[in-house]
Amino acid sequence: MNNDKVYQMSFSKIYSLLVNKALKKGRQKEEVDEIICWLTGYSHDEIDAMTENPITYAAFFENAPNMNPNRKLIKGTVCGIRVEEIEEPLMQEIRYLDKLIDELARGKAMDKILRT
C-alpha cells in the first residue's frame, strides 16, 4: 500500500480534523493536545507553532522529540486494521494517534487513553 499521500498531507490539516472530531463528541481541544504531547513529546507551544507553519504529517512524526514508549500498549483497530500489526513504523505511529483520538471521541477517560 502506498502511504505517500498521507505522509505528504499537512499537519495543520490533520490537526484540525482531529480537533473537530473531538469537539463534535463533546471533548476539548486541550485533550487532543494532551494526547499529542503524550504520544510525541512535543510541547503545547510546539504543536501550536506547527499548525501555523507548513510541515508534513510525516515530518511531524519523524521529528517528534520523544515518542512515548508506552505507545506500544495501544491495541485495537482503526479502519479495520489492528494498529499493533501494522508493519510500516511511520504508518503505525500515525495510526496510534488515530486510535487515541477515536478513544477520546468515544468518551474514554484520559488516564485510560494515556495508558497510566
trRosetta pair geometry for C-beta under 8 A, 3 or more apart (Angstrom, degrees):
i j d omega theta_ij theta_ji phi_ij phi_ji
2 5 7.2 72 121 -3 93 91
3 6 5.0 -47 -175 40 80 115
3 7 5.8 81 127 -26 88 102
3 88 6.7 176 3 107 150 162
3 90 7.5 164 107 93 146 110
3 91 5.3 -109 -114 -81 166 118
4 7 5.4 -59 -143 40 35 112
4 8 6.0 25 162 -16 70 112
5 8 6.2 -63 -145 40 25 105
5 9 7.1 43 152 -41 59 93
6 9 5.9 -39 -160 2 35 116
6 57 6.4 -76 155 75 67 145
6 91 7.5 71 86 -112 146 89
6 94 6.7 77 151 -177 129 169
7 56 6.3 34 154 158 63 124
7 57 5.9 -138 -146 73 31 95
7 58 3.6 34 -165 -53 93 120
7 90 6.9 28 -101 139 114 140
8 56 5.5 -55 -137 -138 35 126
8 57 7.5 -3 48 29 11 92
8 58 7.1 0 -62 -1 39 117
9 13 5.8 -105 173 70 99 127
9 14 5.8 98 120 -47 123 107
9 56 6.9 106 66 -155 35 74
9 57 4.9 21 70 -13 86 124
10 13 4.5 92 68 2 92 103
10 14 7.2 -169 93 -2 50 84
10 54 6.2 -72 -126 -142 115 71
10 55 7.0 98 -154 66 71 44
10 56 6.6 -77 -104 -109 41 43
10 57 7.2 93 130 -39 7 79
11 14 5.8 -61 -150 43 36 108
11 15 5.8 41 153 -26 71 109
11 50 5.4 -32 97 153 146 112
11 51 7.0 -109 111 -89 96 53
11 55 4.9 -7 9 85 125 94
11 56 6.8 92 -33 136 84 13
11 57 5.4 147 -81 -88 66 55
11 59 7.6 -92 -39 69 120 88
11 60 4.3 121 -94 -62 132 139
12 15 5.5 -51 -141 36 30 116
12 16 6.5 31 159 -20 62 103
12 50 7.1 -166 -64 133 79 68
12 51 4.5 112 -114 -150 91 59
12 52 7.4 133 -94 -39 133 18
12 54 7.8 -71 2 -106 121 44
12 55 7.8 108 -24 44 84 79
13 16 6.1 -55 -153 33 28 107
13 17 6.7 26 150 -16 62 106
14 17 5.6 -58 -154 37 35 113
14 18 6.3 34 151 -20 69 105
14 57 5.4 73 -12 -96 152 119
15 18 5.7 -55 -148 35 32 111
15 19 6.3 28 155 -16 66 107
15 32 7.9 122 -162 145 75 133
15 47 7.5 151 -129 -177 141 97
15 50 7.8 137 -45 104 151 100
15 51 5.4 -100 78 -100 158 105
16 19 5.8 -53 -143 39 32 110
16 20 6.1 34 157 -19 65 108
16 51 7.8 116 -50 -145 84 115
17 20 5.8 -55 -143 38 28 111
17 21 6.4 34 156 -23 62 105
18 21 5.8 -53 -151 31 29 113
18 22 6.7 25 153 -14 62 106
18 32 5.5 135 131 -151 105 131
18 97 7.5 -46 -110 154 144 108
18 101 5.1 -98 -150 -118 97 155
19 22 5.8 -59 -154 38 33 109
19 23 6.2 31 153 -19 68 109
19 29 5.0 18 -144 -116 113 87
19 32 5.2 -130 -95 33 67 169
20 23 5.6 -54 -140 38 32 111
20 24 6.3 37 159 -24 65 104
21 24 6.0 -54 -151 30 27 112
21 25 7.0 7 156 -2 59 110
21 101 6.1 67 87 159 134 118
21 105 5.4 -54 149 -83 96 137
22 25 6.1 -75 -157 46 32 100
22 27 4.0 -78 -179 78 91 117
22 28 7.0 -53 141 55 122 20
22 29 7.1 145 84 -84 132 39
22 31 6.3 -173 -170 76 144 111
22 32 5.1 -142 -5 -58 159 111
22 101 6.5 -94 -60 -157 100 91
22 104 5.5 -20 -113 122 105 125
22 105 5.9 -115 -100 -79 51 81
23 26 7.8 70 -173 -54 32 11
23 27 6.7 -95 -74 66 29 65
23 28 7.6 57 -93 -115 70 23
23 29 7.0 9 -66 -56 105 77
24 105 7.6 13 71 -138 90 109
25 104 7.6 133 79 123 136 72
25 105 4.2 128 7 -154 161 71
25 106 7.5 -45 -168 -53 154 22
25 107 7.1 -128 162 -55 118 74
26 107 8.0 20 67 -93 113 89
27 31 5.1 -85 173 56 108 146
27 32 7.4 112 123 -42 119 85
27 104 5.4 74 -129 161 172 100
27 105 6.6 -105 3 -94 135 47
28 31 4.7 106 64 -3 81 99
28 32 7.5 -141 104 0 52 81
29 32 5.6 -52 -158 33 41 113
29 33 6.4 41 146 -18 69 105
30 33 5.4 -51 -148 38 35 115
30 34 6.3 42 151 -24 66 102
31 34 5.5 -47 -146 32 33 115
31 35 6.6 36 153 -19 63 102
31 104 5.8 150 136 -149 123 131
31 110 6.5 -123 -140 -92 102 116
32 35 5.8 -54 -154 34 32 112
32 36 6.4 29 151 -16 65 107
32 101 6.7 32 -122 -113 91 101
32 104 7.0 149 -83 123 66 171
33 36 5.7 -56 -146 39 33 110
33 37 6.1 34 155 -20 67 106
33 44 5.4 45 173 -118 133 89
33 47 5.8 170 -134 78 93 163
34 37 5.7 -53 -145 37 30 112
34 38 6.3 32 155 -20 64 107
34 110 6.9 -3 109 -148 143 129
34 114 7.6 -62 141 -72 103 130
35 38 5.7 -55 -148 36 29 112
35 39 6.2 22 157 -15 65 110
35 97 7.4 119 137 -143 111 74
35 100 4.9 158 -166 140 128 131
35 101 6.7 154 107 -73 162 68
35 104 6.5 -83 -52 -52 149 138
35 113 6.4 -57 -103 143 108 129
35 114 7.1 -137 -110 -79 65 88
36 39 5.9 -58 -144 40 29 107
36 40 5.8 -15 173 17 67 117
36 42 6.4 -31 138 57 97 116
36 47 5.8 96 105 -105 141 138
36 97 7.0 37 -102 -133 73 116
37 40 6.9 -77 -129 54 18 83
37 41 7.2 47 -171 -122 54 7
37 42 5.9 -107 -109 75 59 67
37 43 6.7 40 -122 -125 111 23
37 44 6.5 -27 -71 -60 132 66
37 47 7.1 -81 -65 -35 83 133
38 68 5.7 2 157 -48 66 153
38 114 5.0 -96 -153 -129 165 106
39 64 7.9 -65 120 -150 77 148
39 67 7.0 -18 161 -143 61 66
39 68 5.6 -94 -132 15 29 116
39 71 5.9 79 -139 -91 79 122
39 93 8.0 129 166 -166 116 84
39 96 6.4 155 -143 120 128 116
39 97 5.9 137 133 -88 174 85
39 100 6.6 -137 -62 0 131 163
40 60 7.7 -48 -129 157 155 84
40 61 7.2 -114 -113 -118 116 57
40 64 3.9 -111 -159 -141 93 121
40 65 7.1 78 149 35 77 68
40 66 7.3 95 148 64 40 55
40 67 6.2 -21 -125 -97 43 60
40 68 7.6 -41 -25 -13 18 87
41 64 5.8 110 42 169 98 87
41 65 4.1 -124 112 77 122 86
41 66 2.9 130 -98 51 155 83
41 67 6.6 -79 -9 -46 113 26
41 68 7.1 169 -50 -50 83 71
42 46 4.3 -131 -168 89 95 127
42 47 5.3 113 126 -56 130 83
42 50 7.6 -39 -156 -4 152 139
42 64 6.5 -83 -39 -136 93 75
42 65 6.4 132 -75 16 52 104
43 46 4.6 100 51 4 76 102
43 47 7.2 -137 95 -5 43 84
44 47 5.7 -53 -152 34 33 112
44 48 6.5 34 151 -18 65 105
45 48 5.6 -53 -149 37 33 113
45 49 6.3 35 152 -20 66 105
46 49 5.6 -52 -147 36 33 112
46 50 6.4 30 155 -18 65 106
47 50 5.8 -58 -149 37 30 109
47 51 6.7 31 152 -22 64 103
48 51 5.9 -56 -154 30 32 110
48 52 6.9 22 151 -13 63 108
49 52 5.8 -66 -158 39 35 109
49 53 6.2 3 157 3 72 115
50 53 6.0 -66 -130 52 35 93
50 55 5.2 -53 -154 32 94 141
50 60 6.4 98 -177 -112 148 101
55 59 5.0 -122 -175 86 88 123
55 60 5.6 109 129 -65 118 82
56 59 4.5 95 55 7 83 101
56 60 6.9 -133 97 -11 46 84
57 60 5.4 -45 -152 25 34 120
57 61 7.0 22 156 -7 63 102
57 94 6.8 52 156 -110 120 120
58 61 6.3 -67 -158 42 32 100
58 62 5.9 24 153 -17 70 116
58 90 6.2 11 -133 -170 86 140
59 62 5.5 -57 -132 44 33 110
59 63 5.7 15 171 -5 69 115
60 63 6.7 -73 -146 45 14 96
60 64 7.1 42 148 -60 55 87
61 64 5.5 -20 -155 -23 38 117
61 90 6.0 129 97 -147 141 82
61 93 4.7 125 -156 113 138 141
61 94 6.6 -81 -53 -63 153 75
62 90 7.2 -12 -66 -113 87 114
64 67 5.3 76 107 -63 133 81
64 93 7.9 -157 2 -172 149 143
67 71 6.4 -60 170 8 92 144
67 93 7.0 -73 -127 -123 134 121
68 71 4.9 116 79 -34 89 94
69 72 6.7 -28 172 7 57 108
70 73 5.1 -24 -178 10 73 119
70 114 7.9 55 102 167 139 60
70 115 4.7 -177 157 93 124 136
71 74 5.6 -25 -173 -1 57 117
71 93 7.6 23 154 -123 154 69
71 96 5.1 27 -172 -164 113 153
72 84 7.9 80 -166 -121 62 94
73 115 4.7 118 83 -138 139 149
74 83 5.9 -42 120 100 102 144
74 84 7.4 -179 94 -65 64 87
74 96 5.1 111 68 -138 159 89
74 99 5.5 124 176 92 122 142
74 100 6.8 -62 -120 -59 136 89
74 115 7.2 -100 -64 -50 70 134
75 82 7.5 -14 -167 -165 69 95
75 83 6.9 -172 -141 57 25 101
75 84 5.3 -8 -116 -31 72 129
76 82 7.1 -166 121 -137 16 67
76 83 6.2 18 67 13 60 110
76 99 5.7 137 73 -148 112 124
77 80 5.9 1 179 -130 127 14
77 81 6.1 141 -150 64 82 27
77 82 5.4 -49 -89 -85 75 51
77 83 7.1 -177 -110 -19 23 78
78 81 6.1 -34 67 61 66 83
78 83 5.8 56 6 -64 107 102
78 95 5.0 -178 50 -159 144 96
78 98 4.7 87 -148 108 152 124
78 99 5.1 -104 -56 -71 119 81
78 102 6.5 -164 -107 -20 93 149
79 98 7.9 -18 -11 145 100 152
81 85 7.3 -131 175 70 79 102
81 86 6.5 68 147 -74 121 98
81 95 7.2 -77 92 -135 113 151
82 85 4.3 55 84 15 107 113
82 86 7.5 -160 93 -31 58 74
83 86 5.9 -33 -157 -3 41 115
83 92 6.5 112 -176 -150 76 74
83 95 4.6 -173 -121 126 98 118
83 96 6.0 123 -177 -79 138 57
83 98 8.0 -175 -94 66 125 99
83 99 5.3 -51 -46 -44 155 145
86 91 5.5 -129 173 104 132 101
86 92 4.1 172 88 -87 118 84
86 95 5.8 131 -20 32 160 149
87 92 7.7 -169 58 -50 9 118
88 91 4.2 51 86 22 112 114
88 92 6.5 175 85 -19 55 86
89 92 5.5 -57 -147 33 30 115
89 93 6.6 31 157 -20 65 100
90 93 5.8 -50 -153 30 34 111
90 94 6.6 34 150 -17 65 104
91 94 5.5 -51 -149 36 37 115
91 95 6.2 33 153 -16 68 107
92 95 5.8 -58 -145 41 31 108
92 96 6.4 43 151 -29 64 99
93 96 5.6 -46 -152 24 32 116
93 97 7.1 30 152 -14 61 100
94 97 6.0 -58 -162 34 34 108
94 98 6.6 34 144 -18 67 106
95 98 5.1 -47 -144 36 42 117
95 99 6.1 47 155 -23 69 101
96 99 5.8 -55 -151 34 29 112
96 100 6.5 28 153 -18 64 106
97 100 5.8 -55 -148 36 33 110
97 101 6.4 28 156 -14 66 106
98 101 6.0 -61 -150 40 29 107
98 102 6.3 34 151 -23 65 106
99 102 5.5 -52 -149 33 32 116
99 103 6.5 33 152 -19 64 103
100 103 5.6 -51 -151 34 33 112
100 104 6.5 37 149 -20 64 103
100 113 5.6 93 -155 -173 85 102
101 104 5.3 -47 -148 34 37 116
101 105 6.3 38 153 -19 66 104
102 105 5.8 -56 -148 38 30 110
102 106 6.3 24 154 -15 64 109
103 106 5.8 -59 -146 40 30 108
103 108 4.2 -38 173 32 89 143
103 112 7.4 -138 171 109 132 99
103 113 4.9 161 108 -108 130 96
104 108 6.6 -76 -81 52 28 90
104 110 7.8 35 -109 -94 91 69
104 113 5.9 45 -68 -109 78 155
108 112 5.1 -108 172 84 105 124
108 113 5.4 127 106 -60 116 93
109 112 4.7 86 66 8 85 106
109 113 7.0 -155 95 -8 42 88
110 113 5.3 -54 -142 37 37 113
110 114 5.9 18 164 -5 71 111
111 114 6.2 -61 -137 49 27 99
111 116 4.8 -84 -158 59 79 110
112 115 7.6 28 179 -75 32 37
